[in-house]
Amino acid sequence: MLLARFPLLRAASSFTTRAMALATTSSHGMAPDMAEGNSHLLVSNVRNRLREIVGASTNWRDHQQALAERASLGSQLAPSQDALPVRRMRDSLVEVHLPLGTDPSLREKYLTFHDTVRFGRILEDLDSLAVLICYSHTRNKAQSRSPLSIVTALVDKIDMRKNIIYPDCDIKFTGHVTWVGKSSIEAKIHMSQFHDGAYSAVLDATFVMVARDPENKRAAFVNNLKPEGPEEEKIFQEGEENKKRRVDLSTSSLLKVAPKLQERELVHSLFLNTLDSKTVSFRSRILPPDSVWMEDAKVKGLEICHPQERNIFNRIFGGFLMRKAYELGWANACCYGGCRPNLVAVDDILFQKPVEIGSLLLLSSQVCYTEGKYIQVRVHTEVLDPETRQHNTTNVFHFTFSFPQDVRAVIPKTYGESMLYLDGKRHFSQEH
């Protein structure tokens, strides 16, 4: 296991600071394995570890020089996958701690005004950890810096195991590589939280990462993976099935092929239910009771991409994009449902293009499907070039939220909205 050793609490902490921490921390949220004196890799140190692995500069002014130095690492890339040593799942096993219960000073960054944990921050941590797991799989200790640029291609799925994440209880992330292709890597991460004397599952996440050359221009080979034992064979086979499912979903995308017969009938039924029975016209539309037009279920935002949010390759950090998209989607769901929603699942987050520093990032959140107490929210992000006025899609996010009671039905009006409705229904059906 590739783990760094960092003290959980600084040895220089004063007696007063410790006393205040004990006074403000519920003992039920302090995990024994995070007690003072134990050494663990902390979430706050993951980004620093990644910078060490690739030789990235911590100073934005030095980024051009750092990129030029990385370009020289191209000669260290393997000519084929067979030229790389085969790895095992345990070689990439990583455990990272987020001591929200043990270290009260850390909580403010993660705390919401509802006294819960900001899930957008958890998404940032998951993304960084997925990258570290993949570098643990590919790392060659004989190299001072890794020649690979490993970036997030897809968040395949994040399944929530519980609705509440306590802001004063320690969190533990564990993960490892579960499948590899020629240049792609699947990594699974399990998140648990210590509460009432024991760890309980919070979520399970599946990331798909890709390895590129030092300049992030072309694909690069990664180490093959050899499962050990029936359980690992099963995990690896699930990775193969996940790849096939992703290919099938891409092939049947509504952006490529027409809806299925049952879907076409559903769209027509929705259309008929909105016609004004008093007129003989296809244009006269009436909103059914307890419903909302899809065009009225949008929330938009804009982000100026500053250097502070850069990743180790001096582009905008994927975790930051996920956090902003989630927070916009959550706000949209909250406005639509009239109360705080619970996140059920994150599905099929596509990283289509990198976002450069200085970009104007436009985010558009759309409630695209509803069923009972559930709503499906799609967040689309694109970069605007102020000079050419061109828009380029960078990411698409899918979130499923639930409410204590049934929500109003969202109704499409145009054909394009109907396709969004069907796409949302497909994503929702994958979770239920």
C-alpha positions as CSV (number, residue, x, y, z in Angstrom):
1,M,0.0,0.0,0.0
2,L,1.3,3.4,-1.0
3,L,0.6,5.6,2.0
4,A,2.3,8.7,3.2
5,R,2.8,9.3,6.9
6,F,1.5,12.6,8.3
7,P,0.7,13.3,11.9
8,L,-3.0,13.8,12.5
9,L,-2.5,16.7,14.9
10,R,0.5,19.0,15.0
11,A,2.8,18.3,17.9
12,A,3.0,22.0,18.6
13,S,-0.7,22.3,19.5
14,S,-1.1,24.0,22.8
15,F,-2.9,22.5,25.8
16,T,-5.5,25.3,25.3
17,T,-6.2,24.3,21.7
18,R,-6.6,20.7,22.7
19,A,-8.9,21.5,25.5
20,M,-11.1,23.6,23.1
21,A,-11.1,20.8,20.6
22,L,-12.2,18.3,23.2
23,A,-14.9,20.7,24.5
24,T,-16.3,21.3,21.0
25,T,-16.0,17.8,19.6
26,S,-18.5,15.0,20.2
27,S,-16.5,11.9,21.3
28,H,-18.8,9.7,19.3
29,G,-17.4,11.2,16.1
30,M,-13.8,10.7,16.9
31,A,-12.5,7.5,15.3
32,P,-9.9,5.6,17.4
33,D,-7.7,5.1,14.3
34,M,-7.4,8.9,14.0
35,A,-6.3,9.5,17.5
36,E,-3.3,11.6,18.2
37,G,-0.1,9.8,17.5
38,N,-1.4,7.8,14.6
39,S,-0.1,8.6,11.1
40,H,-2.3,8.7,8.1
41,L,-2.5,10.3,4.7
42,L,-5.0,13.2,5.1
43,V,-7.3,14.6,2.4
44,S,-5.6,18.0,2.8
45,N,-2.2,16.4,1.7
46,V,-3.5,14.5,-1.3
47,R,-3.0,17.4,-3.7
48,N,0.5,18.0,-2.4
49,R,1.3,14.3,-2.9
50,L,0.1,14.5,-6.5
51,R,2.3,17.6,-7.2
52,E,5.3,15.6,-5.9
53,I,4.5,12.7,-8.2
54,V,4.3,14.8,-11.4
55,G,6.7,17.5,-10.4
56,A,4.1,20.3,-10.6
57,S,4.9,23.7,-9.3
58,T,3.0,25.2,-6.4
59,N,3.5,28.7,-7.9
60,W,1.3,29.8,-10.7
61,R,4.0,32.0,-12.1
62,D,6.2,29.0,-12.7
63,H,3.6,26.9,-14.5
64,Q,5.0,27.5,-18.0
65,Q,8.4,26.4,-17.0
66,A,6.9,23.3,-15.2
67,L,5.0,22.4,-18.4
68,A,8.2,22.7,-20.5
69,E,10.0,20.4,-18.0
70,R,7.3,17.8,-18.2
71,A,7.5,17.7,-22.0
72,S,11.0,16.3,-21.7
73,L,9.5,13.2,-19.8
74,G,8.0,11.9,-23.0
75,S,11.0,9.6,-23.6
76,Q,10.1,7.7,-20.4
77,L,6.7,6.5,-21.7
78,A,6.4,2.8,-22.3
79,P,6.3,1.8,-26.0
80,S,3.6,-0.8,-25.2
81,Q,1.5,-2.1,-22.3
82,D,3.5,-5.3,-22.3
83,A,6.6,-3.3,-21.5
84,L,5.2,-2.3,-18.2
85,P,5.1,-4.5,-15.1
86,V,1.8,-6.1,-14.3
87,R,0.2,-4.8,-11.1
88,R,-2.3,-6.2,-8.5
89,M,-5.3,-4.5,-7.0
90,R,-3.5,-4.2,-3.6
91,D,-0.7,-2.2,-5.2
92,S,-3.0,0.7,-5.7
93,L,-4.9,0.4,-2.4
94,V,-5.0,3.8,-0.7
95,E,-6.6,5.0,2.5
96,V,-7.2,8.7,3.2
97,H,-8.7,10.3,6.2
98,L,-10.8,13.4,6.7
99,P,-10.7,14.1,10.4
100,L,-13.9,16.3,10.8
101,G,-14.4,14.9,14.3
102,T,-10.9,14.9,15.5
103,D,-9.9,18.3,14.0
104,P,-12.6,21.0,14.6
105,S,-10.6,23.6,12.7
106,L,-11.2,21.7,9.5
107,R,-15.0,21.7,9.7
108,E,-15.7,25.2,8.5
109,K,-14.5,24.4,5.0
110,Y,-17.0,21.5,4.8
111,L,-19.9,22.9,6.9
112,T,-23.2,24.0,5.4
113,F,-25.6,26.5,7.0
114,H,-27.9,23.5,7.7
115,D,-25.2,21.9,9.9
116,T,-24.4,19.2,7.4
117,V,-21.4,18.5,5.1
118,R,-21.0,20.2,1.8
119,F,-21.2,17.4,-0.7
120,G,-19.5,19.5,-3.3
121,R,-16.4,19.4,-1.2
122,I,-16.6,15.6,-0.9
123,L,-16.8,15.5,-4.8
124,E,-13.5,17.4,-4.9
125,D,-11.9,15.0,-2.5
126,L,-13.1,12.0,-4.4
127,D,-11.7,13.3,-7.7
128,S,-8.3,14.0,-6.2
129,L,-8.2,10.6,-4.5
130,A,-9.1,8.8,-7.8
131,V,-6.1,10.4,-9.5
132,L,-3.8,9.4,-6.6
133,I,-5.1,5.8,-6.8
134,C,-4.3,5.6,-10.5
135,Y,-0.8,7.1,-9.9
136,S,-0.3,4.4,-7.2
137,H,-1.1,1.8,-9.9
138,T,1.2,3.2,-12.5
139,R,4.1,4.7,-10.4
140,N,7.6,3.6,-11.3
141,K,9.7,4.2,-8.2
142,A,12.8,4.4,-10.4
143,Q,11.4,7.6,-11.9
144,S,11.6,10.8,-9.9
145,R,8.5,12.1,-11.7
146,S,5.7,10.3,-13.5
147,P,5.6,10.9,-17.2
148,L,1.9,10.2,-17.3
149,S,-0.8,12.9,-17.1
150,I,-3.8,11.1,-15.5
151,V,-7.0,13.0,-15.8
152,T,-10.7,12.3,-15.1
153,A,-12.7,11.0,-18.1
154,L,-15.9,10.0,-16.5
155,V,-17.6,9.6,-13.1
156,D,-19.5,6.5,-13.9
157,K,-21.6,6.4,-10.8
158,I,-21.8,7.6,-7.2
159,D,-24.3,5.7,-5.1
160,M,-25.4,7.2,-1.7
161,R,-25.7,4.7,1.1
162,K,-27.1,7.2,3.6
163,N,-28.6,10.7,3.4
164,I,-26.8,12.3,6.4
165,I,-23.1,13.1,6.5
166,Y,-22.3,14.4,10.0
167,P,-20.0,17.5,10.1
168,D,-18.4,16.5,13.4
169,C,-17.5,12.9,12.7
170,D,-14.3,11.5,11.1
171,I,-14.5,10.2,7.5
172,K,-12.4,7.6,5.8
173,F,-11.9,7.0,2.1
174,T,-10.5,3.7,0.8
175,G,-10.1,2.8,-2.9
176,H,-8.1,0.9,-5.5
177,V,-7.9,0.2,-9.2
178,T,-10.5,-2.4,-10.3
179,W,-10.1,-2.6,-14.1
180,V,-7.7,-1.3,-16.8
181,G,-7.7,-1.0,-20.5
182,K,-4.8,0.1,-22.7
183,S,-4.8,3.7,-21.4
184,S,-7.9,3.9,-19.2
185,I,-8.3,2.9,-15.6
186,E,-11.4,2.3,-13.5
187,A,-11.0,3.1,-9.8
188,K,-13.6,2.5,-7.0
189,I,-13.7,4.5,-3.8
190,H,-15.6,3.6,-0.6
191,M,-16.4,6.4,1.8
192,S,-17.4,5.6,5.4
193,Q,-18.0,7.8,8.5
194,F,-17.4,7.0,12.2
195,H,-20.6,7.6,14.2
196,D,-21.9,6.1,17.4
197,G,-18.8,4.0,17.9
198,A,-18.5,2.4,14.5
199,Y,-17.8,3.1,10.8
200,S,-20.9,3.0,8.5
201,A,-21.0,3.2,4.7
202,V,-21.8,6.6,3.2
203,L,-21.2,6.2,-0.6
204,D,-19.5,4.1,-3.3
205,A,-18.0,5.9,-6.3
206,T,-16.7,4.6,-9.6
207,F,-14.3,6.8,-11.6
208,V,-12.8,6.2,-15.1
209,M,-9.5,7.9,-15.6
210,V,-7.3,8.2,-18.7
211,A,-3.5,8.3,-19.0
212,R,-2.0,10.8,-21.4
213,D,1.5,11.8,-22.4
214,P,3.3,14.5,-20.4
215,E,1.8,17.3,-22.5
216,N,-1.7,15.8,-22.4
217,K,-1.9,15.5,-26.2
218,R,-2.2,11.7,-26.8
219,A,-3.0,8.5,-25.0
220,A,-0.3,6.7,-23.0
221,F,-0.1,3.0,-21.9
222,V,-0.8,2.0,-18.3
223,N,0.2,-1.1,-16.4
224,N,-2.0,-4.2,-16.8
225,L,-3.9,-5.5,-13.9
226,K,-3.9,-9.1,-12.6
227,P,-6.7,-10.1,-10.3
228,E,-5.9,-12.4,-7.5
229,G,-8.6,-14.9,-6.3
230,P,-12.3,-15.3,-7.2
231,E,-13.4,-12.0,-5.5
232,E,-11.0,-9.9,-7.5
233,E,-11.8,-11.8,-10.7
234,K,-15.5,-10.8,-10.1
235,I,-14.5,-7.2,-9.5
236,F,-12.5,-7.1,-12.7
237,Q,-15.3,-8.7,-14.7
238,E,-17.7,-6.0,-13.4
239,G,-15.2,-3.5,-14.8
240,E,-15.5,-5.2,-18.2
241,E,-19.3,-5.1,-18.0
242,N,-19.2,-1.4,-17.0
243,K,-17.1,-0.7,-20.1
244,K,-19.6,-2.6,-22.3
245,R,-22.5,-0.7,-20.7
246,R,-20.9,2.6,-21.4
247,V,-20.4,1.7,-25.0
248,D,-24.0,0.6,-25.4
249,L,-25.3,3.8,-23.8
250,S,-23.2,5.9,-26.1
251,T,-24.4,4.0,-29.1
252,S,-28.1,4.4,-28.1
253,S,-27.7,8.1,-27.2
254,L,-30.7,10.3,-28.2
255,L,-28.1,12.6,-29.8
256,K,-27.4,9.8,-32.3
257,V,-30.5,7.6,-32.7
258,A,-34.3,8.1,-32.5
259,P,-36.2,7.2,-29.3
260,K,-37.6,3.7,-28.9
261,L,-41.2,3.0,-29.7
262,Q,-42.3,3.1,-26.1
263,E,-40.4,6.4,-25.6
264,R,-42.1,7.9,-28.6
265,E,-45.5,6.9,-27.3
266,L,-44.7,8.5,-24.0
267,V,-43.7,11.8,-25.6
268,H,-46.9,11.8,-27.7
269,S,-48.9,11.1,-24.6
270,L,-47.3,14.0,-22.8
271,F,-48.1,16.2,-25.8
272,L,-51.8,15.2,-25.9
273,N,-52.2,15.9,-22.2
274,T,-51.2,19.5,-22.7
275,L,-53.5,20.3,-25.7
276,D,-56.4,22.7,-25.1
277,S,-59.5,20.6,-25.7
278,K,-61.5,23.8,-26.5
279,T,-59.5,24.4,-29.7
280,V,-58.5,22.2,-32.6
281,S,-54.9,23.3,-32.7
282,F,-51.5,21.8,-32.2
283,R,-50.2,25.1,-30.9
284,S,-52.6,25.7,-28.1
285,R,-51.0,24.2,-25.0
286,I,-52.3,24.1,-21.4
287,L,-50.1,23.2,-18.4
288,P,-51.7,20.3,-16.6
289,P,-52.5,20.7,-12.8
290,D,-49.6,20.3,-10.4
291,S,-47.0,20.6,-13.2
292,V,-44.2,22.8,-14.3
293,W,-43.1,23.6,-17.9
294,M,-39.6,22.4,-18.3
295,E,-38.5,25.8,-19.6
296,D,-39.4,27.2,-16.1
297,A,-37.3,24.7,-14.3
298,K,-33.9,26.1,-15.0
299,V,-31.1,27.8,-13.0
300,K,-28.0,29.2,-14.6
301,G,-24.7,30.4,-13.3
302,L,-21.2,31.7,-14.5
303,E,-17.8,31.1,-13.1
304,I,-14.6,33.0,-13.9
305,C,-11.8,30.3,-13.8
306,H,-9.0,31.6,-11.6
307,P,-5.5,30.0,-11.1
308,Q,-6.5,29.1,-7.5
309,E,-8.7,26.3,-8.9
310,R,-6.1,24.8,-11.2
311,N,-5.1,21.1,-11.1
312,I,-1.6,19.7,-11.2
313,F,-1.5,20.2,-15.0
314,N,-2.5,23.9,-14.8
315,R,-6.1,23.4,-16.0
316,I,-9.2,23.8,-13.9
317,F,-9.5,21.1,-11.3
318,G,-12.2,18.5,-12.2
319,G,-13.4,18.4,-8.6
320,F,-14.0,22.1,-8.7
321,L,-16.2,21.7,-11.7
322,M,-18.1,18.9,-10.0
323,R,-18.6,21.0,-6.9
324,K,-20.0,23.9,-8.8
325,A,-22.3,21.8,-10.9
326,Y,-23.6,19.9,-7.9
327,E,-24.3,23.1,-6.0
328,L,-26.1,24.6,-8.9
329,G,-28.1,21.4,-9.4
330,W,-28.9,21.2,-5.7
331,A,-30.1,24.8,-5.7
332,N,-32.3,24.1,-8.7
333,A,-33.8,21.0,-7.0
334,C,-34.4,23.0,-3.8
335,C,-36.2,25.7,-5.7
336,Y,-38.3,23.2,-7.6
337,G,-39.2,21.0,-4.7
338,G,-39.7,23.8,-2.2
339,C,-37.4,22.2,0.5
340,R,-34.0,20.8,0.9
341,P,-33.5,17.7,-1.3
342,N,-31.5,14.6,-0.5
343,L,-28.9,13.4,-3.0
344,V,-29.6,9.8,-4.2
345,A,-27.1,9.3,-6.9
346,V,-24.5,11.0,-9.2
347,D,-24.5,9.3,-12.6
348,D,-22.5,9.6,-15.8
349,I,-20.5,12.8,-15.3
350,L,-18.8,13.3,-18.7
351,F,-15.5,15.3,-19.0
352,Q,-15.5,16.1,-22.6
353,K,-12.9,18.9,-22.8
354,P,-10.5,20.5,-20.3
355,V,-11.3,23.9,-19.0
356,E,-8.4,26.4,-19.3
357,I,-7.4,29.0,-16.7
358,G,-9.1,32.3,-17.3
359,S,-12.1,30.7,-19.1
360,L,-15.7,32.0,-18.7
361,L,-17.6,28.9,-17.6
362,L,-21.3,28.9,-18.2
363,L,-23.4,26.4,-16.1
364,S,-27.0,25.5,-16.9
365,S,-29.1,23.4,-14.6
366,Q,-32.3,21.8,-15.8
367,V,-34.9,19.6,-14.0
368,C,-35.5,17.2,-16.8
369,Y,-37.5,14.3,-15.3
370,T,-39.7,13.7,-12.3
371,E,-41.3,10.6,-10.8
372,G,-43.1,10.6,-7.5
373,K,-40.8,12.1,-4.9
374,Y,-37.7,12.0,-7.2
375,I,-36.3,14.5,-9.6
376,Q,-33.5,14.2,-12.2
377,V,-31.3,17.2,-12.7
378,R,-29.0,17.7,-15.7
379,V,-26.2,20.3,-15.5
380,H,-24.5,21.3,-18.7
381,T,-21.3,23.4,-18.7
382,E,-19.6,25.2,-21.5
383,V,-16.8,27.6,-22.1
384,L,-17.5,30.9,-23.8
385,D,-14.8,32.5,-25.9
386,P,-15.5,36.3,-25.6
387,E,-13.7,37.1,-28.8
388,T,-15.3,34.6,-31.1
389,R,-18.6,34.2,-29.1
390,Q,-18.3,30.5,-29.6
391,H,-19.6,28.0,-26.9
392,N,-17.8,24.7,-26.4
393,T,-19.3,22.0,-24.1
394,T,-16.9,20.8,-21.4
395,N,-19.0,18.7,-19.1
396,V,-22.4,17.1,-18.6
397,F,-23.6,16.1,-15.1
398,H,-26.6,14.0,-13.9
399,F,-27.9,14.1,-10.4
400,T,-30.9,12.3,-8.8
401,F,-32.5,14.0,-5.8
402,S,-35.4,12.9,-3.5
403,F,-37.9,14.8,-1.4
404,P,-40.1,13.8,1.6
405,Q,-43.2,14.2,-0.6
406,D,-44.2,13.9,-4.2
407,V,-43.1,16.7,-6.4
408,R,-44.8,18.5,-9.3
409,A,-44.4,16.9,-12.7
410,V,-42.0,18.5,-15.2
411,I,-43.6,18.8,-18.7
412,P,-41.6,19.3,-21.9
413,K,-43.0,21.6,-24.5
414,T,-40.6,21.3,-27.5
415,Y,-39.1,18.3,-29.2
416,G,-35.7,19.1,-27.7
417,E,-37.1,19.3,-24.2
418,S,-38.8,15.9,-24.9
419,M,-35.4,14.4,-25.7
420,L,-34.1,15.9,-22.4
421,Y,-37.0,14.3,-20.6
422,L,-36.4,10.9,-22.1
423,D,-32.6,11.2,-21.4
424,G,-33.4,12.1,-17.8
425,K,-35.8,9.1,-17.5
426,R,-33.1,6.8,-18.8
427,H,-30.6,8.0,-16.2
428,F,-33.3,7.7,-13.4
429,S,-34.2,4.2,-14.5
430,Q,-30.6,3.1,-14.2
431,E,-30.7,3.9,-10.5
432,H,-34.1,2.3,-9.8
